[in-house]
Amino acid sequence: MAAGMDWPRLLEAVQLTSGQLHPDRRVQWARAYLEHHCCRTVSVPELARVAHMSREHFIRAFKRSYGLTPHQFQMRERISQARRLLECTDLSTTQVSLEVGFSSLGSFGSLFKRYLGHAPGRYRRHYTQGASLVGLPFVPSCFALRFGHFSRSAARPPNATLAT
């Protein structure tokens, strides 16, 4: 995602040359636009205008190029951005969901779990737990869950009691 891009100038340049651009090139411009604006809802008609294509032609060309619909691509980008925020910041799950463009925490949580296999809070706990083990490489939580489970009881001495 390019933070310093001047989108009005870029779009003007695309408009000036749109008749000469290969359809895949126009889809690439729309993808770059979508990546740049991934934290807000970008409509398919808006993307089609960026690519100078009809809505239907744009959807077919985008799916042919990337194997996903524009909406699926945008959701994947949002979840990827959320994953990075959970790994690198102390923002709450609610703040992360709002930051990446979700208005519903429930929708964010279910989509995050569908893409990454864990709820956002659990993902963060597993990530920070693995990353904090000095001297050991980070093991993604999907591997940790598949090949070995962290047990809170195993981490406690046998005679220890929980504080009440």
C-alpha positions as CSV (number, residue, x, y, z in Angstrom):
1,M,0.0,0.0,0.0
2,A,1.6,3.2,-1.1
3,A,0.9,5.9,1.5
4,G,2.1,8.9,-0.5
5,M,0.4,8.4,-3.8
6,D,-1.4,11.3,-5.4
7,W,-4.6,9.5,-6.6
8,P,-6.2,12.3,-8.5
9,R,-3.0,12.7,-10.6
10,L,-2.7,8.9,-11.0
11,L,-6.3,8.6,-12.1
12,E,-5.9,11.5,-14.5
13,A,-2.9,9.7,-16.1
14,V,-4.9,6.5,-16.4
15,Q,-7.8,8.4,-18.0
16,L,-5.5,10.0,-20.5
17,T,-4.1,6.6,-21.6
18,S,-7.0,4.4,-20.8
19,G,-7.7,3.6,-24.4
20,Q,-4.2,2.3,-24.8
21,L,-3.9,0.2,-21.6
22,H,-4.3,-3.5,-21.8
23,P,-7.3,-4.7,-19.7
24,D,-5.1,-6.5,-17.2
25,R,-3.1,-3.3,-16.7
26,R,-6.3,-1.4,-16.0
27,V,-7.3,-4.1,-13.5
28,Q,-3.9,-3.6,-11.9
29,W,-4.6,0.1,-11.4
30,A,-7.9,-0.8,-9.8
31,R,-6.2,-3.3,-7.5
32,A,-3.7,-0.6,-6.5
33,Y,-6.6,1.7,-5.8
34,L,-8.4,-0.9,-3.8
35,E,-5.2,-1.7,-1.7
36,H,-4.7,2.0,-1.0
37,H,-8.3,2.4,0.1
38,C,-8.7,-1.0,1.8
39,C,-10.0,0.4,5.1
40,R,-13.1,1.9,3.6
41,T,-15.7,0.2,1.5
42,V,-14.9,0.6,-2.2
43,S,-17.8,-0.2,-4.5
44,V,-17.4,-2.3,-7.7
45,P,-18.8,0.6,-9.8
46,E,-16.1,2.8,-8.4
47,L,-13.4,0.3,-9.2
48,A,-14.8,-0.3,-12.7
49,R,-14.6,3.5,-13.3
50,V,-11.0,3.5,-12.2
51,A,-10.3,0.7,-14.7
52,H,-12.5,2.3,-17.4
53,M,-14.5,-0.9,-17.8
54,S,-18.1,-1.8,-17.4
55,R,-19.0,-3.3,-14.0
56,E,-19.6,-6.8,-15.4
57,H,-16.4,-6.8,-17.6
58,F,-14.4,-5.5,-14.6
59,I,-15.6,-8.2,-12.3
60,R,-14.7,-10.9,-14.8
61,A,-11.3,-9.4,-15.6
62,F,-10.5,-9.0,-11.9
63,K,-11.5,-12.5,-11.0
64,R,-9.5,-13.9,-14.0
65,S,-6.4,-11.9,-12.9
66,Y,-6.5,-12.5,-9.2
67,G,-8.8,-15.6,-8.6
68,L,-11.0,-13.5,-6.3
69,T,-13.9,-11.1,-6.7
70,P,-13.1,-7.5,-5.8
71,H,-15.1,-7.9,-2.6
72,Q,-13.2,-11.1,-1.6
73,F,-9.9,-9.4,-2.4
74,Q,-10.9,-6.4,-0.2
75,M,-11.9,-8.6,2.7
76,R,-8.6,-10.5,2.5
77,E,-6.7,-7.2,2.5
78,R,-8.6,-6.0,5.6
79,I,-8.0,-9.2,7.5
80,S,-4.3,-9.1,6.5
81,Q,-4.1,-5.5,7.8
82,A,-5.9,-6.5,11.0
83,R,-3.5,-9.4,11.5
84,R,-0.6,-7.0,11.3
85,L,-2.3,-4.6,13.8
86,L,-2.9,-7.4,16.2
87,E,0.7,-8.5,16.0
88,C,2.3,-5.1,16.2
89,T,0.1,-2.9,18.3
90,D,-1.8,-2.9,21.6
91,L,-5.0,-1.8,20.0
92,S,-8.1,-3.6,21.3
93,T,-9.9,-6.0,19.0
94,T,-12.7,-3.5,18.7
95,Q,-10.2,-0.7,17.7
96,V,-8.6,-3.0,15.2
97,S,-11.9,-3.9,13.6
98,L,-12.8,-0.2,13.3
99,E,-9.4,0.7,12.0
100,V,-9.6,-1.8,9.1
101,G,-13.1,-0.7,8.1
102,F,-15.5,-3.1,9.8
103,S,-18.5,-1.5,11.5
104,S,-19.5,-4.8,13.2
105,L,-17.2,-6.6,15.7
106,G,-19.2,-9.8,15.1
107,S,-18.6,-9.7,11.3
108,F,-15.0,-8.9,11.8
109,G,-14.5,-11.8,14.3
110,S,-16.3,-14.4,12.2
111,L,-14.4,-13.3,9.0
112,F,-11.1,-13.2,10.8
113,K,-11.7,-16.7,12.1
114,R,-12.7,-18.0,8.7
115,Y,-9.5,-16.7,7.1
116,L,-7.0,-17.4,9.9
117,G,-8.6,-20.2,11.9
118,H,-8.8,-18.3,15.2
119,A,-10.8,-15.5,16.7
120,P,-8.8,-12.2,16.8
121,G,-8.1,-12.3,20.6
122,R,-7.0,-15.9,20.5
123,Y,-4.8,-15.1,17.5
124,R,-3.1,-12.3,19.4
125,R,-2.5,-14.4,22.5
126,H,-0.9,-17.2,20.4
127,Y,1.1,-14.8,18.4
128,T,2.5,-12.8,21.4
129,Q,3.0,-16.0,23.3
130,G,5.2,-17.5,20.5
131,A,7.0,-14.2,19.8
132,S,7.9,-13.6,23.5
133,L,9.8,-16.9,23.8
134,V,13.4,-15.5,23.7
135,G,15.8,-17.6,21.6
136,L,13.1,-19.7,19.9
137,P,11.7,-19.0,16.5
138,F,8.1,-17.9,16.2
139,V,5.8,-20.8,15.3
140,P,2.5,-19.8,13.6
141,S,-0.4,-20.6,15.8
142,C,-1.9,-23.0,13.1
143,F,1.2,-25.2,13.4
144,A,1.2,-24.9,17.2
145,L,-2.4,-26.0,17.4
146,R,-1.9,-28.8,15.0
147,F,1.2,-30.3,16.5
148,G,1.1,-29.4,20.2
149,H,-1.2,-27.6,22.6
150,F,-0.3,-25.1,25.2
151,S,-1.8,-26.2,28.5
152,R,-2.2,-23.8,31.4
153,S,-2.2,-26.6,33.9
154,A,1.1,-28.0,32.5
155,A,2.7,-24.6,33.0
156,R,1.6,-24.6,36.7
157,P,3.5,-26.6,39.4
158,P,1.4,-29.6,40.4
159,N,0.7,-28.4,44.0
160,A,-0.1,-24.8,42.9
161,T,-3.6,-23.6,43.6
162,L,-5.5,-20.9,41.8
163,A,-6.0,-17.6,43.7
164,T,-9.7,-17.1,44.5
